Each structure stands twice: as C-alpha cells, then as structure tokens.
Amino acid sequence: MPCRRRFNTALLGLALAGCQSRPAAPVKAAGPVVWPAPPDPPRFRHEATLRNAASVAEGSGGALMQRLLTGDDASRNTFSKPMGVAAHQGRIFVTDTEGRRVFVFDVPRRKTFQFGFRREGALKMPAGIAVDAQGTVYVVDSSARRLVVYDALGLYLRHIDGDDWAHPTAVAVSPDGNRICVVDTGRVDTDSHRVYVHAADGRRLQVIGRRGEAAGEFNLPTDAALAPDGTLWVLDAGNFRVQAFDRDGAPLRQFGSVGSGQGQFARPRGLAVDARGLVYVSDASFCNVQVFQPGGELLLAIGARGEQDAPGRYLLPSKLACDERGFLYVVDQYFHKVDVIRGLGEPA
C-alpha cells in the first residue's frame, strides 16, 4: 500500500474515535450567533439546537406540565449517539447508532417519535439517512449491509440488500426517489470504495468509482449529496477532497486537499448541498463546517471548536443535511446535539 494511502487511512481513522466523557452543560449565547461575524453582513444564523423531546416542546409549557403531572422528563427522550441527519417539511430525522433507531423531531406538531426497531424494519447500526420530496425516508444500516426504506411516519416499506457492499455509510436520493445513491466506504483491507446507484424498485443502475486517487476514484468515501441540478457530490475523505459527477457517473470536477489552511481538509466527515448549490463539508479536526461555491471557492466557515457546548461550538461534528427551507443541520456526536442554522439568503 503506498505511503500516502497509509497516512490518509490513519488520519481518517482518528475521526472515528469517539470521546467517552460526558460534555458539560451547554452555555447560552448572549445574543444572536451569526456567520460571518460583524461587521460583515451575516449570511448564516444559529436558529436552534435539538437534543431531546424537550427541544421542540419548550415555549409551549408542555414539557413542564408533563413533568409535573406524570413525573416523566422529556429531556430523557433523546438519542444516544447521533450520526446522520435528514430533514423535510419541519421533520428532522436523526440516526442513533447506539440506540439502533431513528429519532424524529416533528417541529410543527411539537412532538418526537422513533422508529427502526420493529420486525422487517429493525436496524442494527443506522448510519446515513436521506429523505425525498414525498417524505419517504432512506436509512443505511451499516452492520446489516442494506438500505431500509420507510414512510414519513417510520413504517417499513421495503429494503435493498447490498450483499457486495463492504461498509455502507451514507445515502443520497433524488427528490422523486428514482435515484438512490449508496456510499460504500469500504475498509482499509478492501477495494470496495464506491457509490452504488439504484432505482426506486431496487434495481442497480450503475456503480461509480473504484479505489484509487485519480479523478473518479475514491479512498474511503464517507458521504454524498445530490444537487438540485442532479449533480452527485461525494466526500472522498481518504483523498481529502470533494468530487462531482454527472448523471452518467462521469467525473465533472473536484476540489480540496489535505492541510490546515482555508479550503483544505484534515478529518472531513459530512457533506450536504443546498437549494442554491452551495456545498457544505464538516471537519472533525477544524470542528467547523466549510461552505463552498459549486466551483470550489470557499465562502466562509460556520462554527468553531468549543470545550463547552454552545451554539456553533463543536468537538466531533458528523453528518450534515440541508432542507427545502434553507436550513442547515449539523450533528455533533460529542455534545449529542443537532444545531439548526438558517441561511439568510433566499434558496434558488
């Protein structure tokens, strides 16, 4: 194995190491948290943080009333180790790898619910998650090596077996649900570092990439997203770059390199694309989310390292998601939270 690949693999492996100690109580911000910081005009603003059932009940008195009348504490109704996130029409879906389930924040109804633990739809290790325009939910089960499909309420619909997948970790889906892209991260000792594209009925349409460093090849890819124009973006983490592919799977362009400078990556973990075509990449070393133009030009970074939990402070950022309303969702595994960040520009 080339020296660079050994270095890349070892560095990426650090991103998978979780912290065992529990974080301190979160710190409230004195005022609005925005990026970039003043005096520049703000382009993004921290809107909320989701941690448990109380996160969506606050302000209604429901959480306090429930605790007084029944003794139940809504703050206990939460996820153990969040990994992936997806959102659609006010519902935020979070995969919980330790709880073996999907935890759902139904913001319009100020409720939470869970699914992924019953019969055919039972999950072993849910990782990546995506949702289409109809609200259908797609969950990658890494341990079972399959993709499980649910309706918007978490009822099992069908699944796609990935018998030749080595270690699937992420999924991207087109708005109509007819193009399902599953990322196979593979392992250090395998060459199955690819993206598998399936139709809604489970038929395999194409296989994109192979292990390597050339354009169109991957080394431990960890995430993917489909842009509004159909471009497939893949986070090629072991090669410290982002790659774009057309509908036929041909490479279009790429950007990124290993390093600690602006626009570079050290431990990239999550990727998302919004309605404007902006590309977001989380990095567990920088503890932030870098925002790029589709051509690879860096716009700004959202968030920073924080030893204490606070809006926009991270220690182990993971997957990302964007929704149709222009919100960005950032999972942090150390602080056990999902930050909700509003883009202040209008979606395209």
Phi, psi and chi 1 to 4 in degrees:
 res  aa     phi    psi   chi1   chi2   chi3   chi4
   1 MET       -  132.0 -178.5 -179.5  -68.0      -
   2 PRO   -59.6  154.3  -22.2   31.4      -      -
   3 CYS   -60.4  -39.7  -68.6      -      -      -
   4 ARG   -63.6  -39.0 -175.9 -173.1  172.6 -157.9
   5 ARG   -65.8  -39.0  178.3  172.8  -67.5  177.8
   6 ARG   -63.0  -40.3  -72.3 -161.0  -60.5  -91.0
   7 PHE   -65.7  -45.2  168.6   74.9      -      -
   8 ASN   -60.0  -45.9  -71.0   -3.1      -      -
   9 THR   -65.5  -41.4  -59.2      -      -      -
  10 ALA   -65.5  -41.9      -      -      -      -
  11 LEU   -66.5  -43.0 -174.2   56.3      -      -
  12 LEU   -63.6  -34.6 -178.4   69.1      -      -
  13 GLY   -61.8  -26.8      -      -      -      -
  14 LEU   -63.2  -28.7  -65.1  176.1      -      -
  15 ALA   -67.7  -20.9      -      -      -      -
  16 LEU   -87.9   -7.0  -56.5  178.5      -      -
  17 ALA   -84.4  116.5      -      -      -      -
  18 GLY   -85.5  164.4      -      -      -      -
  19 CYS   -97.7  136.5  -60.5      -      -      -
  20 GLN   -88.0  -29.2  -62.4  -58.8  -43.3      -
  21 SER   -73.1  150.0   58.8      -      -      -
  22 ARG   -82.3  140.5  -63.5  -67.2  -65.3 -176.9
  23 PRO   -70.9  156.5   24.5  -33.4      -      -
  24 ALA   -72.2  169.2      -      -      -      -
  25 ALA   -59.3  142.6      -      -      -      -
  26 PRO   -64.6  150.4   21.6  -32.2      -      -
  27 VAL  -102.7  131.0  176.6      -      -      -
  28 LYS   -81.0  140.6  -68.9 -174.1  177.4 -179.7
  29 ALA   -76.1  146.7      -      -      -      -
  30 ALA   -72.5  -25.8      -      -      -      -
  31 GLY  -155.8 -173.0      -      -      -      -
  32 PRO   -58.1  138.0  -21.6   32.7      -      -
  33 VAL  -101.2  117.6  178.7      -      -      -
  34 VAL  -131.4  160.0  -62.2      -      -      -
  35 TRP  -135.2  136.8  -61.3  -86.1      -      -
  36 PRO   -68.0  167.8   27.9  -35.1      -      -
  37 ALA   -72.2  154.4      -      -      -      -
  38 PRO   -56.0  149.7  -23.4   33.5      -      -
  39 PRO   -88.7    3.2   33.3  -36.6      -      -
  40 ASP   -66.4  147.9  -66.2  -34.4      -      -
  41 PRO   -62.6  132.8  -20.0   31.2      -      -
  42 PRO   -69.8  140.6   25.9  -34.3      -      -
  43 ARG  -114.8  -20.8  -58.2 -170.1   63.3  169.0
  44 PHE  -139.7  146.7  -64.2   90.4      -      -
  45 ARG  -137.5  135.0 -180.0  179.7   67.8 -138.4
  46 HIS   -66.5  125.8  176.7  -89.5      -      -
  47 GLU  -104.3  -40.3 -162.2   74.9   10.8      -
  48 ALA  -167.1  166.9      -      -      -      -
  49 THR  -128.7  130.5  -65.1      -      -      -
  50 LEU  -105.7  127.1  -57.1  175.5      -      -
  51 ARG  -129.2  -36.4  -53.1  177.8 -168.8  -80.8
  52 ASN  -162.6 -174.5   47.5   51.0      -      -
  53 ALA   -59.9  -31.8      -      -      -      -
  54 ALA   -65.6  -21.1      -      -      -      -
  55 SER   -63.1  -33.0  -60.0      -      -      -
  56 VAL  -100.5   -7.1  -65.6      -      -      -
  57 ALA   -96.3  -16.4      -      -      -      -
  58 GLU   -60.4  141.3  -71.3  173.1   -0.9      -
  59 GLY    94.7  -21.7      -      -      -      -
  60 SER   -96.6  -12.5   66.4      -      -      -
  61 GLY    81.1   -5.4      -      -      -      -
  62 GLY   -64.2  -41.8      -      -      -      -
  63 ALA   -65.8  -43.0      -      -      -      -
  64 LEU   -65.2  -43.4  175.9   60.3      -      -
  65 MET   -63.9  -40.9 -174.1   61.9   67.5      -
  66 GLN   -61.7  -40.9  178.4 -178.4   -1.6      -
  67 ARG   -67.8  -37.9 -169.0  159.9   57.4 -112.8
  68 LEU   -71.6  -40.4  -69.4  174.6      -      -
  69 LEU   -84.3  -36.4  -66.2  178.2      -      -
  70 THR  -115.1  -16.5   68.7      -      -      -
  71 GLY    84.0   -5.0      -      -      -      -
  72 ASP   -77.3  137.2  -66.8  -26.5      -      -
  73 ASP  -107.9  112.7 -173.8   -5.0      -      -
  74 ALA   -62.9  -23.0      -      -      -      -
  75 SER   -67.4  -16.9   67.0      -      -      -
  76 ARG   -81.6  -15.3  -63.4  177.4 -178.3  175.8
  77 ASN   -87.4   90.9 -170.5    9.4      -      -
  78 THR  -152.0 -174.0 -174.7      -      -      -
  79 PHE   -98.0  156.3   34.9   69.2      -      -
  80 SER   -88.3  -51.4  -58.3      -      -      -
  81 LYS  -142.0   94.2 -173.3  175.8 -178.3 -179.1
  82 PRO   -69.1  145.7   28.1  -35.0      -      -
  83 MET  -129.8  -66.6  171.8   64.6   79.3      -
  84 GLY  -106.1  162.5      -      -      -      -
  85 VAL  -147.2  145.0   60.6      -      -      -
  86 ALA  -147.2  155.6      -      -      -      -
  87 ALA  -148.1  145.3      -      -      -      -
  88 HIS  -159.9  123.7  177.8   66.0      -      -
  89 GLN    50.0   45.7  -66.2 -175.0  -13.8      -
  90 GLY    84.9   -0.6      -      -      -      -
  91 ARG  -102.5  127.4  -83.3 -172.0 -179.8  149.2
  92 ILE  -113.9  120.6  -60.4   97.2      -      -
  93 PHE  -103.8  126.5  -56.6   85.2      -      -
  94 VAL  -125.5  125.0 -176.7      -      -      -
  95 THR   -80.2  139.3   56.0      -      -      -
  96 ASP  -118.9  103.5 -178.5   -2.2      -      -
  97 THR   -68.9  -34.9   56.3      -      -      -
  98 GLU   -79.0  -38.1  -73.6 -173.5   -4.2      -
  99 GLY   -79.5   -9.0      -      -      -      -
 100 ARG    54.8   52.3  -60.8 -177.1  179.2 -174.9
 101 ARG  -161.0  176.8   58.6 -175.9  172.7  165.3
 102 VAL  -114.5  127.2  175.8      -      -      -
 103 PHE  -101.8  131.1 -166.8   91.5      -      -
 104 VAL  -120.6  127.9 -173.9      -      -      -
 105 PHE   -98.1  112.0  -63.7   91.7      -      -
 106 ASP   -97.9   88.6 -169.3  -23.4      -      -
 107 VAL   -64.6  -45.7  176.4      -      -      -
 108 PRO   -58.0  -35.4  -26.1   36.1      -      -
 109 ARG   -92.7   -3.2  -63.7  176.7   59.1 -117.8
 110 ARG    53.5   44.2  -68.4 -173.2  174.6  -85.1
 111 LYS  -130.7  164.6  -58.4  -73.3 -175.0 -179.9
 112 THR  -130.0  153.1   61.3      -      -      -
 113 PHE  -152.3  171.5   62.8   94.5      -      -
 114 GLN  -135.3  153.8  -52.9  163.0   37.9      -
 115 PHE  -154.1  171.4   64.3   85.0      -      -
 116 GLY   106.3   17.3      -      -      -      -
 117 PHE  -129.8   19.0   43.6   83.6      -      -
 118 ARG  -124.5  129.6  -66.8 -179.6  178.8  174.6
 119 ARG    45.4 -125.4  -62.6 -178.3 -179.9  178.1
 120 GLU   -62.3  -27.5  -55.6  100.8  -34.0      -
 121 GLY   -91.4   10.4      -      -      -      -
 122 ALA   -65.7  137.3      -      -      -      -
 123 LEU  -107.9  144.6  -62.4  166.2      -      -
 124 LYS   -98.6  -46.9  -65.8 -177.8  178.0  180.0
 125 MET  -149.4   83.3 -175.9  177.6  -74.9      -
 126 PRO   -68.1  135.6   25.4  -34.1      -      -
 127 ALA  -123.9  -95.5      -      -      -      -
 128 GLY   -75.0  155.5      -      -      -      -
 129 ILE  -148.9  147.5 -173.0  169.1      -      -
 130 ALA  -147.5  160.8      -      -      -      -
 131 VAL  -138.9  140.8   58.4      -      -      -
 132 ASP   -96.0 -176.5   65.9   23.2      -      -
 133 ALA   -69.4  -17.6      -      -      -      -
 134 GLN   -89.2   -4.1  -67.7   71.7   46.3      -
 135 GLY    90.0    3.5      -      -      -      -
 136 THR   -68.5  136.7  -54.5      -      -      -
 137 VAL  -110.6  135.4 -176.6      -      -      -
 138 TYR  -120.3  122.6  -54.8   76.8      -      -
 139 VAL  -124.2  127.4 -178.2      -      -      -
 140 VAL   -84.2  122.4  171.0      -      -      -
 141 ASP  -101.9  101.7 -169.5  -24.9      -      -
 142 SER   -63.3  -45.1  -68.3      -      -      -
 143 SER   -67.7  -40.7  -68.0      -      -      -
 144 ALA   -81.4   -8.6      -      -      -      -
 145 ARG    51.4   57.7  -67.9 -170.1  -59.6  170.7
 146 ARG  -153.7  162.9   68.3  174.2 -171.4  163.6
 147 LEU  -110.6  124.5  178.5   79.2      -      -
 148 VAL  -108.3  134.9 -170.4      -      -      -
 149 VAL  -113.7  131.5 -174.7      -      -      -
 150 TYR  -127.5  160.5  -53.5   86.2      -      -
 151 ASP   -81.7 -178.5   69.3   10.9      -      -
 152 ALA   -64.6  -19.0      -      -      -      -
 153 LEU   -97.0    2.2  -64.4  176.7      -      -
 154 GLY    89.9   14.3      -      -      -      -
 155 LEU   -84.3  133.2  -61.6  177.8      -      -
 156 TYR   -62.6  134.1  169.3   83.9      -      -
 157 LEU  -111.6  -51.3  -63.9  175.8      -      -
 158 ARG  -170.2  178.7   58.8 -171.6 -179.1  -83.2
 159 HIS  -149.4  162.0   69.2  -88.8      -      -
 160 ILE  -119.4  120.6  -61.8  173.2      -      -
 161 ASP   -79.3  139.4  -76.1  -41.2      -      -
 162 GLY  -119.4   67.6      -      -      -      -
 163 ASP   -59.6  -30.0  -65.5  -26.8      -      -
 164 ASP  -100.8    9.5   54.2  -10.7      -      -
 165 TRP   -79.4  137.2  -57.9  -16.8      -      -
 166 ALA   -86.3  -49.5      -      -      -      -
 167 HIS  -155.3   78.0 -176.0   53.4      -      -
 168 PRO   -69.0  138.5   27.3  -35.1      -      -
 169 THR  -134.3  -16.2   57.7      -      -      -
 170 ALA  -151.0  160.8      -      -      -      -
 171 VAL  -146.7  144.3   58.1      -      -      -
 172 ALA  -129.0  144.2      -      -      -      -
 173 VAL  -137.8  144.1   61.5      -      -      -
 174 SER   -72.9  158.4   60.6      -      -      -
 175 PRO   -55.6  -35.4  -27.5   35.8      -      -
 176 ASP   -85.1   -4.0   60.8    7.9      -      -
 177 GLY    76.7    8.2      -      -      -      -
 178 ASN   -92.9   -0.4  -71.6  -34.4      -      -
 179 ARG  -137.3  108.1 -171.5  177.5  173.9 -151.0
 180 ILE  -115.2  118.3  -55.0  167.2      -      -
 181 CYS  -111.0  113.4  -54.4      -      -      -
 182 VAL  -104.2  125.9  177.9      -      -      -
 183 VAL   -88.8  121.4  176.9      -      -      -
 184 ASP  -101.0  102.5 -171.7    0.3      -      -
 185 THR   -64.3  -29.2  -61.7      -      -      -
 186 GLY    73.4 -167.7      -      -      -      -
 187 ARG  -136.4  171.2  -59.4 -174.5 -175.1  -81.1
 188 VAL   -58.9  -35.4  173.9      -      -      -
 189 ASP   -98.9   16.0   57.1   -9.8      -      -
 190 THR  -125.5  163.9   70.8      -      -      -
 191 ASP  -107.3    8.8  -70.8  -36.7      -      -
 192 SER   -85.3   72.4 -177.8      -      -      -
 193 HIS  -115.3   88.2  -60.5 -141.8      -      -
 194 ARG  -146.9  175.4  -58.0 -178.6  174.8   93.1
 195 VAL  -122.1  125.3  176.3      -      -      -
 196 TYR  -102.3  128.0  -66.8   87.4      -      -
 197 VAL  -108.3  126.5 -176.3      -      -      -
 198 HIS  -123.7  155.1  -69.0 -100.4      -      -
 199 ALA   -83.5  171.2      -      -      -      -
 200 ALA   -59.6  -32.0      -      -      -      -
 201 ASP   -84.6    4.5   60.8    5.6      -      -
 202 GLY    97.6  -10.3      -      -      -      -
 203 ARG   -61.9  135.6  -71.4  179.9  -61.4  111.8
 204 ARG   -78.7  125.9 -178.5  172.5  -66.5  178.4
 205 LEU   -96.6  -39.0  -59.5  177.3      -      -
 206 GLN  -165.3  163.6   60.3 -175.4  161.8      -
 207 VAL  -123.7  126.8  179.0      -      -      -
 208 ILE  -109.4  127.4  -60.0  174.0      -      -
 209 GLY    85.7  174.4      -      -      -      -
 210 ARG  -158.7  175.6   61.0 -179.0 -178.6 -179.3
 211 ARG   -73.8  134.0 -168.0  167.6 -163.9 -177.7
 212 GLY   161.5 -172.3      -      -      -      -
 213 GLU  -119.1   -6.3  -59.6  176.8   -2.9      -
 214 ALA   -74.6  169.0      -      -      -      -
 215 ALA   -58.6  133.0      -      -      -      -
 216 GLY    86.8   -3.4      -      -      -      -
 217 GLU  -106.8  162.8  -62.8  178.1  -19.6      -
 218 PHE  -131.9  154.3  -56.2  117.7      -      -
 219 ASN  -133.9  104.2 -177.4   25.3      -      -
 220 LEU    55.2   59.5  -60.6  171.3      -      -
 221 PRO   -65.6  143.4   28.0  -35.7      -      -
 222 THR  -122.7  -14.6   58.5      -      -      -
 223 ASP  -160.4  165.5 -148.4  -11.1      -      -
 224 ALA  -155.0  158.9      -      -      -      -
 225 ALA  -153.4  148.7      -      -      -      -
 226 LEU  -104.9  124.7  -78.1  166.1      -      -
 227 ALA   -77.2  162.8      -      -      -      -
 228 PRO   -56.0  -29.9  -27.2   35.8      -      -
 229 ASP   -85.6    5.8   64.2   -0.4      -      -
 230 GLY    92.5   -5.5      -      -      -      -
 231 THR   -64.9  133.4  -60.4      -      -      -
 232 LEU   -94.5  120.9  172.4   64.6      -      -
 233 TRP  -104.0  133.6  -69.4   89.4      -      -
 234 VAL  -127.0  131.8 -180.0      -      -      -
 235 LEU   -85.9  103.4 -179.5   56.1      -      -
 236 ASP   -89.2   77.5 -174.0    8.1      -      -
 237 ALA   -63.9  -42.1      -      -      -      -
 238 GLY   -69.0  -19.5      -      -      -      -
 239 ASN  -101.3    5.0  -74.2  -37.1      -      -
 240 PHE    54.0   51.5  -56.6   95.4      -      -
 241 ARG  -155.8  168.0   64.5 -175.1  178.3 -175.6
 242 VAL  -116.1  135.0  175.2      -      -      -
 243 GLN  -120.5  145.5  -64.8 -162.6   68.3      -
 244 ALA  -115.5  140.7      -      -      -      -
 245 PHE  -130.4  147.2  -62.1   82.9      -      -
 246 ASP   -82.2 -178.0   65.7   17.1      -      -
 247 ARG   -63.9  -21.6  -67.3  177.5 -179.5  -89.7
 248 ASP   -90.7    0.2  -64.5  -37.4      -      -
 249 GLY    87.1    9.0      -      -      -      -
 250 ALA   -83.2  137.8      -      -      -      -
 251 PRO   -66.6  135.4   20.5  -29.6      -      -
 252 LEU  -101.5  -51.5  -66.8  172.0      -      -
 253 ARG  -164.6  171.9   55.6 -170.1  176.2  -82.2
 254 GLN  -152.8  157.2   64.2 -177.1   48.7      -
 255 PHE  -152.8  159.4   62.1   82.4      -      -
 256 GLY   111.1  156.3      -      -      -      -
 257 SER  -160.5  168.4   60.3      -      -      -
 258 VAL   -79.8  137.9   60.7      -      -      -
 259 GLY   157.3 -178.2      -      -      -      -
 260 SER  -112.4    9.8   58.7      -      -      -
 261 GLY   -87.2  172.7      -      -      -      -
 262 GLN   -62.5  132.9  -67.1 -174.3  -13.4      -
 263 GLY    83.2   -1.9      -      -      -      -
 264 GLN  -100.6  170.4  -66.5 -175.9  -51.3      -
 265 PHE  -128.8  147.4  -55.2  123.4      -      -
 266 ALA  -121.4  -47.8      -      -      -      -
 267 ARG  -138.5   65.9  -67.0  164.1   61.3 -169.8
 268 PRO   -67.2  138.0   27.1  -34.8      -      -
 269 ARG  -129.4  -37.9  -59.2 -164.3   70.1 -164.8
 270 GLY  -132.6  156.3      -      -      -      -
 271 LEU  -143.4  143.1  176.8  142.6      -      -
 272 ALA  -149.7  158.5      -      -      -      -
 273 VAL  -132.4  134.1  179.6      -      -      -
 274 ASP   -98.4 -177.8   69.8   11.2      -      -
 275 ALA   -65.9  -19.5      -      -      -      -
 276 ARG   -86.9   -6.8  -63.9  168.4  -70.2 -178.6
 277 GLY    90.6    3.0      -      -      -      -
 278 LEU   -69.0  143.3  -62.2 -179.5      -      -
 279 VAL  -109.4  128.8 -179.8      -      -      -
 280 TYR  -114.6  134.6  -58.2   79.6      -      -
 281 VAL  -133.4  122.4 -179.9      -      -      -
 282 SER   -88.1  148.7   63.6      -      -      -
 283 ASP  -136.1  120.8 -164.3  -64.9      -      -
 284 ALA   -76.9  -10.5      -      -      -      -
 285 SER   -88.5  -44.7 -178.8      -      -      -
 286 PHE   -78.6  -19.0  -55.2  149.4      -      -
 287 CYS    58.5   44.9  -63.9      -      -      -
 288 ASN  -150.7 -177.3   66.3    9.1      -      -
 289 VAL  -124.4  118.3  178.0      -      -      -
 290 GLN   -89.3  140.0  -64.2 -171.3   82.9      -
 291 VAL  -113.5  125.1 -173.0      -      -      -
 292 PHE  -121.1  149.4  -61.7   88.7      -      -
 293 GLN   -70.6  158.0  -67.2  -81.9   16.3      -
 294 PRO   -56.6  -24.9  -25.5   34.4      -      -
 295 GLY   -82.9   -3.5      -      -      -      -
 296 GLY   102.4    0.6      -      -      -      -
 297 GLU   -74.6  128.3  -58.4   84.5    3.4      -
 298 LEU   -75.1  128.2  177.7   67.1      -      -
 299 LEU   -91.6  -53.7  -71.8  178.5      -      -
 300 LEU  -170.7  175.3   75.4  162.4      -      -
 301 ALA  -118.5  139.1      -      -      -      -
 302 ILE  -105.9  127.4  -64.4  172.6      -      -
 303 GLY    88.9  172.7      -      -      -      -
 304 ALA  -161.9  169.3      -      -      -      -
 305 ARG   -66.0  140.1  178.1 -178.3  -62.3  -85.6
 306 GLY  -145.6  125.4      -      -      -      -
 307 GLU   -73.2  -23.2  -62.2  -58.6  -37.1      -
 308 GLN  -114.9  144.8  -78.9 -171.9  -65.8      -
 309 ASP   -68.2  130.1 -174.7    6.2      -      -
 310 ALA  -159.8  163.1      -      -      -      -
 311 PRO   -54.9  126.0  -27.5   36.1      -      -
 312 GLY    76.2   12.0      -      -      -      -
 313 ARG  -110.5  132.5  -63.9  -66.8  174.4  172.8
 314 TYR  -137.0  154.0  -51.2  112.7      -      -
 315 LEU  -126.8  -25.8  -92.1 -179.0      -      -
 316 LEU  -146.3   68.2 -164.9   58.4      -      -
 317 PRO   -64.8  145.3   25.1  -33.9      -      -
 318 SER  -124.4 -124.2 -176.9      -      -      -
 319 LYS   -73.5  163.3  -56.8  -71.6 -171.2 -178.7
 320 LEU  -130.0  162.5  -52.2  170.9      -      -
 321 ALA  -153.6  153.2      -      -      -      -
 322 CYS  -124.3  146.6  -66.9      -      -      -
 323 ASP  -115.7  179.8   69.2    8.9      -      -
 324 GLU   -70.6  -12.4   73.5  -76.0   -9.0      -
 325 ARG   -95.1   -0.8  -57.8  172.7  -58.3  160.1
 326 GLY    91.0   18.1      -      -      -      -
 327 PHE   -94.7  143.9  -73.7   88.5      -      -
 328 LEU  -109.0  137.5  168.9   69.5      -      -
 329 TYR  -118.2  126.1  -58.7   85.0      -      -
 330 VAL  -120.1  119.4 -177.3      -      -      -
 331 VAL   -89.1  132.0  172.6      -      -      -
 332 ASP  -120.9  118.7 -172.1  -85.4      -      -
 333 GLN   -76.7  -29.5  -67.8 -176.1  -65.4      -
 334 TYR   -71.4  -46.3 -178.1   81.9      -      -
 335 PHE   -87.2    1.4  -69.2  127.5      -      -
 336 HIS    52.7   57.7  -58.9  -88.3      -      -
 337 LYS  -149.1  167.2   69.4  174.9 -177.9  177.4
 338 VAL  -127.1  115.3  178.8      -      -      -
 339 ASP   -83.8  135.2  -93.3    0.5      -      -
 340 VAL  -106.5  120.4 -175.9      -      -      -
 341 ILE  -123.2  128.5  -62.9  168.3      -      -
 342 ARG   -95.4  129.9  179.9 -167.4  -68.7  -89.6
 343 GLY   -79.2  127.0      -      -      -      -
 344 LEU   -84.1   -8.7  -60.4 -179.0      -      -
 345 GLY   -88.8  157.1      -      -      -      -
 346 GLU   -74.5  134.4  -70.0  -65.1  -35.4      -
 347 PRO   -59.4  146.3  -22.2   33.2      -      -
 348 ALA   -68.5      -      -      -      -      -
